[in-house]
Amino acid sequence: MKVIVIIPTLNEENNIEIIINKIIFFHKKIKILVVDDESTDNTINIVRKLNKKQVSYVIRKKDKGLGSAHKYGIIYSYLKKFDYCITMDADGTHEPKKIDQMINYLKYKNYDIINTSRFVKKNSLNDWPLYRKFLTTLRFYIVKIILNTNFDSSGGFRAYSLKKVDKKFLDLVKNNNYFFLIESLFYLEKLGYKIKDIPIKLKFRAADQSKMRLFHIIDSLWSLIKLRFINNVQK
């Protein structure tokens, strides 16, 4: 069983070593690919010093963006013939202990994609500042209403069964920024793949700053409106 974890990075020097070491601690054979958008801090220098048997990296000089990094990593996973691909954030908010549970659902419960949700259980955002909790909850319900979905689709912690999910779904996804997460799950749901939300208690980012800017919010709102009227998707 070949498993890879894809971690997009941009200036995560205070987080990247911690999250990679946690993954390695719990999962001795998992491969890790860091997809970096030319960090200007010490992120890549730190990655270079980590376990080379498990950790590799790529520095992208064009076609940047969180969504583009996810696409790159997922396509790489197909090309290298991995069985399962995990995507997760570099900021330490995602708990590597969950990976085993995610893989088990794919392997033994016949799911195609496992998506982690902050809204399956109450109190998943307990340690978040009130304003961030409000904005995250508001976004969830806006997406839920407009796209008629119950999935918490704006999170980046997912598992894909690459032998079941056709990589062509990536051809449908046009957004290369944060909205990639919502758009990709929308198409996967439309294509009829078996998706499961599992609960996750999300930590608030402890170090460095979120990379989301006003442009990303406007881009996401416009993309959400356009996506609402797409109906001709076939597997």
Secondary structure in CASP SS format (residue, H / E / C, confidence):
PFRMAT SS
TARGET T0000
AUTHOR 0000-0000-0000
METHOD secondary structure of the structure
MODEL  1
M C 1.00
K C 1.00
V E 1.00
I E 1.00
V E 1.00
I E 1.00
I E 1.00
P E 1.00
T E 1.00
L C 1.00
N C 1.00
E C 1.00
E C 1.00
N C 1.00
N C 1.00
I H 1.00
E H 1.00
I H 1.00
I H 1.00
I H 1.00
N H 1.00
K H 1.00
I H 1.00
I H 1.00
F H 1.00
F H 1.00
H C 1.00
K C 1.00
K C 1.00
I C 1.00
K E 1.00
I E 1.00
L E 1.00
V E 1.00
V E 1.00
D E 1.00
D C 1.00
E C 1.00
S C 1.00
T C 1.00
D C 1.00
N C 1.00
T H 1.00
I H 1.00
N H 1.00
I H 1.00
V H 1.00
R H 1.00
K C 1.00
L C 1.00
N C 1.00
K C 1.00
K C 1.00
Q C 1.00
V E 1.00
S E 1.00
Y E 1.00
V E 1.00
I E 1.00
R C 1.00
K C 1.00
K C 1.00
D C 1.00
K C 1.00
G C 1.00
L H 1.00
G H 1.00
S H 1.00
A H 1.00
H H 1.00
K H 1.00
Y H 1.00
G H 1.00
I H 1.00
I H 1.00
Y H 1.00
S H 1.00
Y H 1.00
L H 1.00
K C 1.00
K C 1.00
F C 1.00
D C 1.00
Y E 1.00
C E 1.00
I E 1.00
T E 1.00
M C 1.00
D C 1.00
A C 1.00
D C 1.00
G C 1.00
T C 1.00
H C 1.00
E C 1.00
P C 1.00
K C 1.00
K H 1.00
I H 1.00
D H 1.00
Q H 1.00
M H 1.00
I H 1.00
N H 1.00
Y H 1.00
L H 1.00
K H 1.00
Y H 1.00
K C 1.00
N C 1.00
Y C 1.00
D C 1.00
I E 1.00
I E 1.00
N E 1.00
T E 1.00
S E 1.00
R C 1.00
F C 1.00
V C 1.00
K C 1.00
K C 1.00
N C 1.00
S C 1.00
L C 1.00
N C 1.00
D C 1.00
W C 1.00
P C 1.00
L H 1.00
Y H 1.00
R H 1.00
K H 1.00
F H 1.00
L H 1.00
T H 1.00
T H 1.00
L H 1.00
R H 1.00
F H 1.00
Y H 1.00
I H 1.00
V H 1.00
K H 1.00
I H 1.00
I H 1.00
L H 1.00
N C 1.00
T C 1.00
N C 1.00
F C 1.00
D C 1.00
S C 1.00
S C 1.00
G C 1.00
G C 1.00
F C 1.00
R E 1.00
A E 1.00
Y E 1.00
S E 1.00
L C 1.00
K C 1.00
K C 1.00
V C 1.00
D C 1.00
K C 1.00
K C 1.00
F H 1.00
L H 1.00
D H 1.00
L H 1.00
V C 1.00
K C 1.00
N C 1.00
N C 1.00
N C 1.00
Y C 1.00
F C 1.00
F H 1.00
L H 1.00
I H 1.00
E H 1.00
S H 1.00
L H 1.00
F H 1.00
Y H 1.00
L H 1.00
E H 1.00
K H 1.00
L C 1.00
G C 1.00
Y C 1.00
K C 1.00
I E 1.00
K E 1.00
D E 1.00
I E 1.00
P E 1.00
I C 1.00
K C 1.00
L C 1.00
K C 1.00
F C 1.00
R C 1.00
A C 1.00
A C 1.00
D C 1.00
Q C 1.00
S C 1.00
K C 1.00
M C 1.00
R C 1.00
L H 1.00
F H 1.00
H H 1.00
I H 1.00
I H 1.00
D H 1.00
S H 1.00
L H 1.00
W H 1.00
S H 1.00
L H 1.00
I H 1.00
K H 1.00
L H 1.00
R C 1.00
F C 1.00
I C 1.00
N C 1.00
N C 1.00
V C 1.00
Q C 1.00
K C 1.00
END
